[in-house]
């Protein structure tokens, strides 16, 4: 395998980051999951603070 120097490395183009549909879907799913957890925790805090809990 032949080594390339810094000048040759600077001339190489392409291969960078490309955003794909799968990546966007994964990020969207992550945001929706975090939002759902936030809603559940917020609802629980609100019910606890207003003493509106169900008796088990």
C-alpha positions in Angstrom: 0.0 0.0 0.0 1.4 3.4 -1.0 1.2 6.3 1.4 -0.1 9.6 0.1 1.1 13.0 1.3 -0.9 15.9 2.6 -1.2 17.7 -0.8 -2.7 14.6 -2.4 -5.1 14.2 0.5 -6.3 17.8 0.0 -7.1 17.1 -3.6 -9.4 14.1 -2.9 -13.0 15.1 -3.2 -16.2 13.4 -2.2 -17.1 10.9 0.5 -18.3 13.5 3.0 -21.5 13.4 5.0 -24.6 12.8 3.0 -28.0 13.0 4.8 -30.2 10.1 3.7 -33.9 9.4 4.3 -33.1 6.7 6.8 -31.0 9.1 8.8 -33.8 11.7 8.8 -36.3 9.0 9.9 -34.0 7.9 12.7 -33.6 11.4 14.0 -37.3 12.0 13.7 -38.1 8.9 15.7 -35.6 9.9 18.4 -37.2 13.3 18.7 -40.7 11.8 18.9 -39.5 9.4 21.6 -38.0 12.1 23.7 -41.1 14.3 23.3 -43.3 11.4 24.4 -41.2 10.7 27.5 -41.4 14.4 28.3 -45.2 14.4 28.0 -45.4 11.4 30.3 -43.1 12.8 32.9 -44.8 16.2 32.8 -48.2 14.7 33.2 -47.0 12.6 36.1 -45.5 15.7 37.8 -48.8 17.7 37.2 -50.9 14.9 38.7 -48.7 14.5 41.7 -48.6 18.2 42.4 -52.4 18.5 42.2 -53.0 15.3 44.2 -55.1 13.8 41.4 -53.7 10.2 41.6 -55.7 7.0 41.2 -56.1 4.8 44.2 -54.7 1.3 43.5 
